[in-house]
Amino acid sequence: MDDSVGGTEPKGPSDFELARRDEVGFLVNKGMSRRGILKRMGITAVMTPPVVAALSACTGDSKSDVAAKASSGALAGNGKTIKALEVSFGDVIPWCVQITDSMRFWGNMFGVELTHVDGGATPDSQVKAFEEAANRDDWDLIAVTPVAPNSLAAIAKQQIDKGVQVIQQAVDIGKPGEDIGYLTFIQQDYEEVGYSLASDLFTKAGGSGTCIVTQGVAGASNVVGRSKGVARALEQFPDMELLTEAFTDYSDAESKRLWDSYVQKYPEISCAVELTAGTAALNGALAALKSAGREGKTLIGTNNAEDFACQAVIDGDISATIRHSSNLLGMWAAVIGAQYLNGTNTDIPKDSWMPSQLVSNVTQAESMLALQQNGLNLV
């Protein structure tokens, strides 16, 4: 890319790049190998020209060779393509599609060849899809977002016993809390997610009124955690009455069915805590309230903060959304898996905790929206 586009002068290295260069130079002078430096600092250590120059001193490669390898992912993969399988919850959910897109995007930079299978958003469909794909090829890495806990344990264990590295995403592959031998569990502090979203809505409602909570799949650790978080918020807002809590299995149709009944049954609903798929929340709570002529009378908060949910905050259709980052799920799976298999980072924690970001106003929504549109996979 030409740094002088638009008539500006070419920019020199940033302070951050120079600091990384000096760190690499120090390690080179200490006699550390390129492999050791990458293991300590990660692939980002070789992604800028000043650092490439410093790193080349301990490899025998020319600067151009090192830069070419860095940009192609060869340094991350040591020239070996990693065969990865991603088993989706279900492509019918836009959040799940973001996981796949992000895993493919970042995987391309780390020598990961991705094969994706659609889990179909039901346990039976996902079991069948996973079983067929697992037996189709010899995999190096498998990333799974289960529909229901313990539904895929037998298949995953077979792959683990064969030496495949399995990454658990968002939901337990085995029983809740069970370690079946996976490499890492990429997840959030789900209790904090439920608490943050609910308490934001309750505060905006003035601390009193009524609320309805909808969740995903009953019994899954992420759902249990979010439910505990809502319960904690309710304890802090004793004048907020919980009317009902129900499970939608992340289905738009089930969310719509429930909310069509709620607007008939409950004359006043102050807050809708929608800890389910973003489309289910908008096509359920929001659609039902609009059809009943009660638009704007219920504060709605959703899970996931996808681009359309952020736009709904901007448009004033919902009050808040909280990010469960599908982009980070995909990115971390590709990068963590590749670095572990290539030996550049073998100190992988059993639990990899993603941050959550509450989007509670237009400014926050505009920022979140910009950072996940147009191919950006940053939040």
N, C-alpha and C positions, 0 to 999 in steps of 0.2 A: 504494500500500500504506500502511496506517495504522501509523506507527511506534509508536503507543501500545498496540498489541495486547498483551493480557496484563497491562495495568495499569501498564506501565513508562512513564516519561516519554519524550517524543519526543527522539530523539538529534540532536545538532547535527552539523555537518560534521566529518569526521575530519581528522586532521592531514594525511593524504595528499591529501584533497580540497582542503584549504586551500592546500597547497603547489602543487598543480596550478593552482588559481585564480590564485595569485600569479604563476605562470609565464606563464599566458595573459595576465594583466593587463600584465605587463612587455612581452610581445610586441605587445599592442595599442598600448601607449604608444609603442613603437618604430615604429608605423605599419604593421606587418605585416598583411596581409589575412587574412580567415578561411581562405581556401584555403591560404595559406602556413602558418598555424598548424596546420591539420589535417595538412598534409603533414609538418610537423616532429614533431608530437606524436601523430598518429593519432586515430582516432575516439573513443578513450577520453577524449580531452580535453574532450568535450562531453556526457559521459554522467552528470554529477552537477550538481545545482542551482547550487552556487557557481561552477562553471566555466561553465555555461550563461550565468549572469549576466554574467561577465566577457567571454565571447566575444560576447555580443549587442552590446557597445559598438562593435565594428568591423564589424557587418553591417547595421545599420539595422533589423534584425528586433526584434520584441518578445521578451521572455524566454519567453513562452508559445509563440511561434512557433518559436524555436530549440529549445526542449525537445521540442515535438511532432515537429519534423523529426529530432531526434536519436533519439527513441524509435522512430520509424517507419523509420529507416534512410535517410531522404531526404538527410541531410547526407553520408552515406557515398556515396550514389549520385547526388547532384546531381539527383535526380528521375528518373533513367533506370534502368529495369529492365535488369539484366544477365542475358542468357540463357545459362545454363550447362548443360553436359552432363557427367554423371559416369559414367564407364565402370568398373564394378566388376570386381574379380577374379572374384567369384561369390557370390551371395546364400546359397548353401548353407553358407558359413562365417560364423559370428556376428560375427567380427572385422570382416568386410567390411560387414556390415549397420550396425555402429557407425559406420563411415566415412560412409555415406550419411546416417544420422540426424543426425550431427554437422554435416555439410556443409549439410544442409537447415536445421537449427536456427540456425546462425550466419549462413547465407546470408539467411535471412528478415530479419535485422537490418541487412543491408548491401545490400538491394535486389537480391538474387540470386534469380532464378527457376530452380529446379533441375529438370532432367529426368534421371532415373536409368535406366540400362540394366544388366541382369544379364549379366556376362561368362561365366557358365556354368561357370567354374573349369577350362576347357580352352582351349588356344590357338585351336582351330578355332571353337568357339562364340563366343569373345570377338571374334575377327576379324569374324565375320559380324554380331554385334550392333553393334559399333563402326561398321562400314561402313554398315549400314542407318541407324543413328541420325545419323551424320555427314552423310549426304546428305538427311536428312529436313527439315533446317531450317538457318537461318543462325545460327551460334553466336558468342557473344562470348568464351566461356571453356569450356575442356574440361579436366577432371581425369581422369587415367587411372591405374589400378593394374593394370599388365600381368600376365598369367598367366606369360608367358615373355618374356625379352628379345628384342628385334628382331622380334617377331611383329606389332606394330602400327605399325611405323615408316612404312610407305608411306602409310597412311591419315592418320596424325598429320602427316606432312610436307605432305600436300595441304591440310590445314586450316591449318597454320602459314603456308603460301604465300598463303592467302586472307586472312591477317591475324588469325586466331583465336589467342588466347593459350592455350597448352597447358601444363598443369602435370603433371609426372611425379611419381608417388607410389610410393615404396618399391622399385620395380623399374625398370630401364632400359626405355624405350620402344624405343630403338635398340639397337645393340650395346653391351655393357658399356663405360662410359666415354665413349660417343659423345654429343655435343651435337647434336641434330637441330634445334635452334632453340627448345626449350621455354623457358618463362618462368623456372621454378625447379624444382629437384628436391628434394622433401620426403623426407628420409630420416634414418636414424640412423647412428651410428658402429657399424656392424654387427660389426666385429671386437671392439669393447669389449663388445657384448652377449653374444657367444659366450664371451668370456673370463670375464666377470663371473658368468654362470650356471654355467659349468663349474667355475670355481675355487671357487665357493660350495659346490657339491656335493662336490667333491674334499676340501675342508677338513672338511666335516661327516662324510665317510667316514674321516677320520683320515689322509688323504694317500696311501692305498694301496688296491689292489683292482682291479676291472675296471669298464669303462664301455662303453656303447653310445650312439652319436650318431645321431639321425635329423634330416633336414633337409627343406626344401621342394623347390623346382625346381632341378635341377642347372644350373649355369652362370650363374644370376642373381647380380647383384652383391651383393645382400643375403645370399644363401646362401654365396657365396664368402667374404664378410667374416666371417660367423659361424663358418665352418669354420676360418678362420685364427685366430680368437679361441680356439676350443677347442684347436687345435694349440699355441697359446702357453701355455694352461693346462696341457696335458699335459707340456710342457717343464719347467714349474715343479714338476710332481708326477711325477717319474720312476718312482715305484713304482705309478702308476696305469696299467693296461694298457687300450688301446683294442681292444675285441673286433671291432667293425665300425662302419662309418658308411654309412648308406643314405639314399635319397631317397624321399619319400612323395608328392610333388606336392600336399602339404597334404590328402591324401585320408584320411578315417577308415578306409575299407575297406583301403587299402594299408598303413596303419599297423597295423591289426589283423592283417593277414596276416603282416607281418614279425614282429610281437611274438609271435604264436602260435608261430612257428618258433623265435624266440630262446629262449623259456622251455623248449623241448624240447632245444635244442642246447647251451645254456650253463647248467651247474648253479649258477653263482654270477655274479650281475650286481650290482655294488655301486652303480652309478650309471647312470641313464638321462637323458641330456642331450637333451631333446625340443625342438629348435628348429624346430618345425613348428606347424601350427594347434593351438590349445588343445584342441578337441574330438578331433582326431586323436591327441593325446598321451594324453588320458584314456581314449578308447575303444580305444586301441592298447596302450600300455605298462601302464597301470593295470589295464585290464580283463583283459589276458593274465596278469599277475602274480596277480591275485585268483583267476582261474580255476584257476591252477596251485597255489594254496595258498601262494603266496610273498608275500602281502601284507605290507608293512612291512619286507621284507628288501632292498629296492632303493630308494635315494633318487632320486626323480623330480623333475626340473626342467623347466618348460615355457616356451615363448615366449608373448608377448602379454598375459598377466595380465588376461584378461577377467574379468567378475564371477564366472563359475563356477570359473575357475582360482583366483581369490582365495579363494573359499569352500572349494575343495579343500585349500588351505594351512591354513585355519582348522580344517577337519575332520581334518587330519592325513593326508589321502590322498596329498598330494605335499609335497615339501620346500620348493620355491621356484618362483617364476615371475617373469619379467622383462617389463616393460611395453614393448610396441611399440604406441604409442598411436594407435589408429584414430581416437579422438576428436580428437587434435591434427592428424592427417592431414586430416580433413574440415574442421576449423575453419580451419586455416592455408590450405587451398586456397581456401575461400570468401572469407576476409578478405583474403589477399594478392592474389587475383585481382581482387576488387572494388576495392580501393584502387589497384591499378595501373591498372585501366581507367578509374577516375574521376580519376586524376591526383593523389590525395591522398598516394600513396607510390609514387614511380617508382624508388626506389633499392632494387630487389629483388635480393638475392644469387642467384647462379646455383645455389647449394646452400643449402637451408634445413634446418639440422640440428636434429632433435628430441632432447630428452633421453630417456634410458632410466632406469627405476627398478626396482631389484631388490627383489622382495618375498620376504623370506627368513624371516619369522616371523609370528606371528598378529597382532601389533600393526600391522605394515606392511600385512598383508592386509586387516585391518578398515578401515584408512584408505583404501586403494586401492579397496576395494569400495564404501564409502560415497560416494566422489567420482565414481563412474561409474553409480550406480543412480538410479532415480527421475527420469530425465530430465536428470541432471547430466552435463555433457560436459567435465569439468575436467581429467582425466588421461588 
